[in-house]
């Protein structure tokens, strides 16, 4: 093998090393409100046929250290912040990678003195931490990015997923990654869809945010880039979805979160707020 071939292989390996996962198996906590229960008896209009909150955002949103750490559950939080600020209170805010790593330490137990990607993270644990303590933010990392509430959404109810994206700016989701979207010798494809003959082997869990949709699928933000996830792919591989209530988003857009008030949603969080961070 020539020196040129070796250099090309090394460059390819570096390129492919930029795609880490890190979502642990989903948890079940009866204290977390469910959208279907909150909306029981209510009649809401159908969600708009399309929404896209990425239209005025830059092409590269930053890896948020998900190229070297299994911190996708935390990176997705800061990608949500980019969507919220770019659309509701521009200019877009991108927090530094150190803040993402600190959240990974605080909410997931990552120890930077130990080698490797870290332990990964549980989405519900991260969201509870955002409610109780907040994520590091600001120039010195001493500010805290909090959310007002989060609500679990049934992945089988595609209209509810669309409503979550339209009303809340993003849907924070977790899915089991099939081998075919992370091939050995190439980066992930731009479109994630299903077809006969694909390798569906589960290679790990991943957390991302959805920031748009149409009839064909949802707009994904992952690894600092945009991808399209077909609704068929979504239905097959996604097993947790959350609506995040960011007060700044609702204050500046005038949207009504899931047909509820922020006070209604905050009241639903009381049991979560009163528990310790590890519960």
C-alpha positions in Angstrom: 0.0 0.0 0.0 1.4 3.4 -1.0 1.9 6.3 1.3 -0.9 8.1 -0.6 -3.3 5.2 0.1 -2.3 5.1 3.8 -2.9 8.9 4.1 -6.3 8.5 2.4 -7.3 5.6 4.8 -6.2 7.7 7.7 -8.3 10.7 6.5 -11.3 8.4 6.0 -10.9 7.0 9.5 -10.8 10.5 10.9 -13.9 11.5 9.0 -15.9 8.5 10.1 -14.8 8.9 13.7 -16.9 12.1 13.9 -20.2 10.2 14.3 -20.8 9.1 17.9 -24.0 7.9 19.5 -24.6 7.7 23.3 -28.3 7.4 24.1 -29.0 4.8 26.7 -32.2 2.7 26.9 -35.3 4.8 27.6 -36.6 5.1 31.1 -40.2 5.0 32.4 -41.3 7.5 35.0 -45.0 7.9 35.9 -44.3 11.5 37.1 -43.7 12.7 33.6 -46.9 14.0 32.0 -48.0 12.5 28.7 -49.4 14.6 25.9 -52.3 12.3 25.2 -53.5 12.6 28.8 -53.0 16.4 29.0 -55.0 16.8 25.8 -57.8 14.4 26.6 -61.1 15.9 25.9 -59.6 18.9 24.0 -60.2 19.6 20.3 -57.2 21.1 18.7 -56.8 22.0 15.0 -54.6 19.6 13.0 -50.9 20.7 12.8 -49.9 22.7 9.7 -48.9 20.5 6.8 -45.3 21.7 7.0 -42.9 23.5 9.3 -39.2 24.3 9.1 -37.4 26.2 11.8 -34.0 25.5 10.1 -34.6 27.6 7.0 -32.6 30.6 8.3 -30.0 28.7 10.2 -26.4 28.0 9.1 -25.4 24.8 7.4 -22.9 23.8 10.1 -24.2 23.9 13.6 -21.2 22.3 15.3 -20.6 18.8 16.6 -21.1 19.7 20.2 -18.3 17.1 21.0 -20.5 14.3 19.7 -17.5 13.5 17.4 -15.4 12.3 20.4 -18.0 11.8 23.2 -21.2 9.8 23.5 -22.9 13.0 24.6 -25.7 13.1 22.1 -28.4 13.6 24.8 -26.6 16.8 25.8 -25.6 18.0 22.3 -29.3 17.8 21.3 -30.2 20.2 24.1 -27.8 22.8 22.8 -29.0 22.2 19.2 -32.5 22.9 20.5 -31.2 26.2 22.0 -29.9 27.1 18.5 -33.3 26.6 17.0 -35.1 28.5 19.7 -32.8 31.5 19.6 -32.4 31.6 15.8 -36.2 31.7 15.3 -37.6 33.5 18.5 -34.8 35.7 19.6 -32.0 36.1 17.0 -29.1 36.0 16.6 -28.7 32.3 17.1 -26.9 31.3 20.3 -24.3 28.5 20.1 -22.8 27.6 23.5 -19.2 26.5 23.7 -18.2 22.9 23.6 -17.0 23.2 27.3 -20.6 23.8 28.3 -21.8 20.7 26.5 -19.1 18.6 28.1 -20.0 20.0 31.6 -23.6 19.1 31.1 -22.5 15.6 30.1 -20.5 15.4 33.4 -23.3 16.9 35.6 -26.3 15.1 34.1 -24.8 11.9 32.8 -21.8 11.2 35.1 -19.1 11.6 32.5 -15.6 11.7 34.0 -13.1 13.5 31.7 -10.1 12.0 33.5 -11.1 8.6 32.2 -10.5 7.7 28.5 -13.2 6.9 26.1 -16.6 8.3 25.1 -18.1 8.2 28.5 -21.2 6.4 29.8 -23.7 7.9 27.4 -26.9 9.4 28.7 -30.6 8.8 29.5 -32.9 11.4 27.9 -35.3 11.6 30.8 -32.4 12.1 33.2 -31.0 14.9 31.1 -34.4 16.6 30.9 -35.0 16.3 34.6 -31.7 18.0 35.1 -32.7 20.8 32.8 -35.9 21.3 35.0 -34.1 21.2 38.4 -30.7 22.7 37.8 -30.3 23.8 34.1 -27.5 23.3 31.6 -24.3 25.4 31.8 -24.6 28.5 29.5 -23.2 31.9 29.0 -19.6 33.2 28.3 -18.3 31.8 31.6 -20.6 28.8 31.8 -22.1 30.1 35.1 -25.6 30.8 33.7 -28.2 28.1 33.6 -30.3 27.1 30.6 -33.6 25.8 32.0 -36.8 24.6 30.4 -40.2 25.2 31.9 -41.5 21.7 31.3 -41.2 18.6 29.2 -44.0 16.3 28.1 -43.8 12.7 26.7 -45.3 12.2 23.3 -46.5 8.9 21.9 -44.3 8.2 18.8 -47.2 6.3 17.2 -49.2 9.6 17.0 -47.5 11.3 14.1 -49.8 14.4 14.3 -48.8 14.9 17.9 -45.2 14.7 16.9 -45.8 17.3 14.2 -47.7 19.5 16.7 -44.8 19.2 19.1 -42.4 20.5 16.5 -44.7 23.3 15.3 -45.6 24.5 18.7 -42.3 24.0 20.6 -39.7 24.5 17.9 -38.3 21.1 18.3 -39.1 17.5 19.3 -36.4 15.9 21.4 -36.3 12.3 20.4 -34.4 9.0 20.9 -34.1 6.1 18.5 -32.4 2.8 17.9 -29.8 3.3 15.2 -29.8 0.7 12.4 -26.5 -0.3 10.8 -27.5 0.9 7.4 -27.5 4.6 8.3 -23.9 4.3 9.7 -22.1 2.3 7.0 -18.5 1.3 7.7 -16.9 3.3 4.9 -19.1 6.3 4.5 -20.8 9.0 6.6 -24.5 8.8 7.3 -26.7 9.4 4.3 -28.6 12.6 4.0 -32.0 10.8 4.0 -32.9 8.1 6.5 -35.5 5.8 5.1 -36.3 2.1 5.0 -36.1 -0.3 2.1 -35.9 -4.1 1.6 -32.5 -5.7 2.2 -31.1 -3.0 4.5 -29.2 -4.1 7.6 -31.5 -3.2 10.5 -29.0 -4.4 13.1 -29.2 -2.1 16.2 -25.8 -0.5 16.8 -26.8 1.8 19.6 -29.1 4.6 20.7 -29.0 8.2 19.5 -30.6 11.4 20.7 -31.5 14.2 18.2 -33.9 17.1 17.8 -36.5 17.4 15.0 -36.9 21.0 13.8 -39.2 20.7 10.8 -41.4 18.3 9.0 -43.6 17.7 5.9 -45.7 14.9 4.6 -42.6 12.8 3.8 -40.7 13.1 7.0 -39.0 15.2 9.7 -35.9 17.5 9.6 -33.2 16.1 11.9 -30.4 18.0 13.5 -27.5 15.6 14.4 -23.7 15.9 14.5 -24.1 19.5 13.6 -25.8 18.8 10.3 -29.3 18.3 8.8 -30.8 15.0 7.8 -34.2 13.9 6.7 -35.9 11.0 8.6 -38.9 9.5 6.7 -42.0 8.9 8.7 -41.6 5.1 8.0 -38.1 5.2 9.5 -39.4 7.3 12.4 -42.2 4.8 13.1 -39.8 1.8 13.0 -36.9 3.1 15.1 -38.0 6.0 17.3 -39.1 4.9 20.8 -39.2 8.2 22.8 -40.3 11.7 22.0 -40.5 14.8 24.2 -42.1 18.2 23.8 -39.8 20.8 25.5 -41.4 24.0 26.8 -38.9 26.8 26.6 -40.5 30.0 28.1 -38.4 32.3 25.9 -39.7 30.5 22.8 -43.3 30.9 23.8 -42.9 34.4 25.0 -41.3 35.6 21.8 -43.4 33.6 19.3 -46.8 33.9 20.9 -47.4 30.2 20.4 -49.7 28.2 22.7 -47.8 25.1 23.8 -49.8 22.1 22.9 -53.0 24.1 23.6 -51.9 24.7 27.2 -50.5 27.5 29.1 -46.9 27.6 30.5 -48.4 27.7 34.0 -50.4 24.5 33.2 -47.2 22.8 32.1 -45.1 24.1 35.0 -47.7 22.7 37.4 -47.2 19.3 35.8 -43.5 19.4 36.7 -44.0 19.7 40.5 -43.2 16.1 41.2 -40.1 16.2 39.1 -38.8 19.5 40.6 -39.2 18.3 44.2 -37.2 15.0 43.6 -33.4 14.9 43.9 -31.4 15.0 40.7 -30.7 11.3 40.7 -34.4 10.3 40.9 
